[in-house]
Amino acid sequence: MQGRTTALIVAAGTGTRAGPELPKQYLPIAGKAVLAHAIDRLSAHPAISEIRVVIGAGQESLYRSAVGDRIVGAPIIGGATRRESVANGLAAATGEHILIHDAARPFLPGAVIDRLLGALEHSPGAVPVLPVADTLAHIGATLGATVSRERLARVQTPQAFHTHAIRAAHAAWDAAMEATDDAQIARAAGLAVATVEGSAALDKLTYPADFEAAERRLATDMVSRTALGFDVHGFVAGDGLWLGGIRIPHDRALAGHSDADVALHALTDALLGTIGDGDIGTHFPPSDPQWRGASSDRFLIHARNLVAQQGGRIDHVDLTIICEEPKVGPHRAAIRTRVAELLGLQEAKISIKATTTERLGFTGRREGIAAQAAATVRLPEIEA
């Protein structure tokens, strides 16, 4: 589909039916906030041009903690109702098309986004739906008559629209009434809303049992991948070098277009390998002058974020530094701590080792340093 697409995540609720501690969009699943899961799923889709999040007043610190350094537009403060919150988000959206999504449905399959955007080629709006499988009945003091399930469906989010059309529909809505969702507002304005196949992965998280089920599902629906990284940099004249994110005093430096941190480069390539996304030169070409002297911290954080955007979890990284000099032992603990900080992991999941080549080869001749790394991550199975 041509044109920019904004993803608007509605996360302004204060409901605590999932537990008393926090609003549910900030509760953790598999070590990551529900809102962060939703952002990562949307960020991973190539058709999404920008992500904006509507939050509740006073939730700014919770939002910053959940989002971290993910690339998201400035948060939008919501209103007293969901409809008002969406209206505030619509006013800030810049895309020609918009996906309005509830943060409480974090596990959004990319295929659903594809179907929604495809439907917008022929309709001003589209929603994902699933058939109703259970028996429906009226209830009172006792069970009443059943209701036919024919032509009934469960409506999910995200709901997709041409931005100008849904913006106008919101403006025309009677503010004295509340809407169940944006499709209702669109239909009231005379917009045709298409339906596409939804996904069970989009079931809303509401109660503690929903969160427990999501934890179990993530644990069983993930596959483990391991990849290797290797890098080499030669010595040049200098007064110190970067190794594992730590500045180490030395009578020489390492040559390289960035800060030449051979250890972080190897780790970056290992992480990129787990998601099959090229290597460090693919993302940060040495021919590009903007990376001259750049901190390799940025490269490793970028790779970490790409893993997260695919719903991945880093289980363990192992780094071996190969050199005759400088001695790595005195700096091993600091390197481990720094790598753990950059990856957002416990130090127990970081292994730092050092060895020599018994004076053989270029490292043995003290011409440079080599590093090899292995990373193990868990990634979700591809969902329909």
Buried (B, 14 or more C-beta within 10 A) or exposed (E): BEEBBBBBBBBBBEEEEBEEEBBBBBBBBBEBBBBBBBBBBBBBBEBBBBBBBBBBEEBEEBBEEBBBEBEBBEBBBBBEEBBBBBBBBBEBBEBBBBBBBBBBBBBBBBBBBBBBBBBBEEBBBBBBBBEBEEEEEEEEEEEEEEEEEEEEBBBBBBBBBBBEBBBBBBEEBEEEEEBEBBBBBBBBBEBEBBBBEBBEBBBBBEEEEBBEEBBEBBEEBBEEBBBBBBBBBBBEEEEBBBBBBBEBEBEBBBBBBBBBBBBBBBBBBBBBBBBEBEBBEEBBEEEEEEBEEBBBBBBBBBBBBBBBBBBBBBBBBBBBBBBBEBEBEEBBEBBBBBBBEBBBBEEEBBBBEBEBBEEEEBBBEEEBBBBBBBBBBBBBEEBE
